[in-house]
C-alpha cells in the first residue's frame, strides 16, 4: 500500500511519483485550482460554475467557493451554479437533486436550463435521427448550449 509522500499516511492518489493522503490531496487540488484562477486572472468577476451533479464538478465548485472565501473583498468573484437538465428519465432527476443539494450546501444560486425547453425535443428524439451514440450527442449539447 502506497503512503503519502508528505506525512506517511494512507495514500488515496498518486501522480508523478508523488502520493497523497486525503488531507494532502485536498491541498494539492486547491492549489491546482488556485493556479488556474491566477493564470486566467479570474478575479472580481461573475463566474457561472457548470455542475452535473457528479463528483468532479462538485469538487470544483467546492474548491472555487473555498478559494473565493479567502480572497480580499476587492478580488472576490460572484459565484453561481449552472445545470443542464437533459430530461433522461431517473438519471436527470437524480442529477438535479444532487445539484440542488450542492447549491444549498454551498449557499450559491442555481440556474437550471432544460434541454426540452430550449429545443422542444427530448434527448431521445434528437438522438433518433443521428448516427452517433447518445453520449456524443449529450456532450455536444452540453458544450454548445
C-alpha positions in Angstrom: 0.0 0.0 0.0 1.4 3.4 -1.0 2.0 6.0 1.6 1.6 9.8 1.5 4.8 11.5 0.4 4.2 14.2 3.0 3.0 12.5 6.1 3.3 8.7 5.5 -0.5 8.4 5.9 -2.5 6.1 3.7 -2.3 7.3 0.1 -5.5 7.8 -1.9 -4.0 9.3 -5.0 -0.6 9.2 -6.8 0.7 11.5 -9.5 4.2 11.9 -11.0 5.8 9.6 -8.3 4.1 11.6 -5.5 1.4 10.0 -3.3 -1.2 11.9 -1.4 -3.4 11.1 1.7 -6.8 12.7 1.7 -5.6 15.8 3.6 -2.7 16.5 1.3 -4.7 15.6 -1.9 -7.2 18.3 -0.9 -4.4 20.8 -0.5 -2.9 19.7 -3.9 -6.2 20.1 -5.6 -7.0 23.5 -4.2 -3.5 24.7 -5.2 -4.1 23.5 -8.8 -7.4 25.3 -9.0 -5.9 28.4 -7.5 -3.1 28.4 -10.1 -5.6 28.3 -12.9 -7.5 31.3 -11.3 -4.3 33.3 -11.2 -3.2 32.3 -14.7 -6.7 33.2 -16.0 -6.8 36.5 -14.0 -10.2 35.3 -12.8 -10.9 37.8 -10.0 -13.8 40.2 -9.3 -15.9 38.5 -12.0 -19.2 36.7 -12.2 -18.4 33.0 -12.5 -21.0 30.5 -13.6 -19.9 27.0 -12.5 -21.3 24.3 -14.7 -22.3 21.4 -12.4 -23.6 18.0 -13.4 -24.3 16.5 -10.0 -21.2 14.3 -10.3 -18.1 14.3 -8.1 -15.8 16.2 -10.5 -17.9 19.3 -11.0 -19.0 19.3 -7.3 -15.3 19.2 -6.2 -14.5 22.1 -8.5 -17.5 24.1 -7.1 -16.3 23.4 -3.5 -12.7 24.4 -4.4 -13.8 27.7 -6.1 -16.1 28.5 -3.1 -13.3 27.9 -0.6 -10.7 29.9 -2.6 -13.2 32.7 -3.1 -13.8 32.9 0.7 -10.1 33.5 1.2 -9.8 36.4 -1.3 -9.8 40.1 -0.3 -13.2 41.6 -0.9 -12.0 43.6 -4.0 -10.9 40.3 -5.7 -13.9 38.1 -4.8 -15.8 36.5 -7.6 -19.6 36.3 -7.7 -20.2 32.6 -7.9 -23.3 30.9 -9.2 -24.1 27.3 -10.3 -25.4 26.3 -13.7 -27.0 22.9 -14.6 -28.4 21.5 -17.8 -31.3 19.1 -17.3 -31.2 16.7 -20.2 -34.5 15.0 -19.4 -33.2 11.5 -19.2 -35.7 9.6 -17.0 -34.5 8.9 -13.5 -30.8 9.9 -14.3 -31.6 13.6 -14.8 -33.8 13.6 -11.7 -31.0 12.2 -9.6 -28.5 14.7 -11.0 -30.8 17.6 -10.4 -31.4 16.5 -6.8 -27.6 16.3 -6.3 -27.1 19.8 -7.8 -29.9 21.3 -5.7 -28.3 19.8 -2.6 -24.9 21.2 -3.6 -26.4 24.6 -4.2 -27.9 24.6 -0.6 -24.6 23.3 0.9 -22.5 26.0 -0.8 -25.2 28.7 -0.5 -24.9 29.5 -4.2 -27.7 30.5 -6.6 -28.6 27.7 -9.0 -29.6 28.2 -12.6 -31.2 25.2 -14.3 -31.8 25.0 -18.1 -33.9 22.2 -19.5 -33.0 20.8 -22.9 -36.7 20.3 -23.7 -37.4 24.0 -23.0 -34.8 25.1 -25.5 -35.1 22.5 -28.3 -38.8 21.4 -27.8 -37.4 17.9 -28.1 -36.1 15.3 -25.7 -32.6 13.9 -25.9 -34.0 10.6 -27.2 -35.9 12.5 -30.0 -32.7 14.3 -31.0 -30.7 11.1 -30.9 -33.2 9.2 -33.0 -32.1 11.0 -36.2 -28.4 10.8 -35.6 -25.8 8.1 -36.3 -23.5 9.0 -33.4 -24.0 7.4 -30.0 -26.2 9.3 -27.5 -23.1 10.0 -25.3 -21.6 12.1 -28.2 -24.9 14.0 -28.7 -25.1 14.7 -25.0 -21.5 16.0 -24.9 -22.1 18.2 -27.9 -25.3 19.6 -26.5 -23.6 20.5 -23.1 -20.6 22.1 -24.9 -22.7 24.4 -27.2 -25.8 25.1 -25.1 
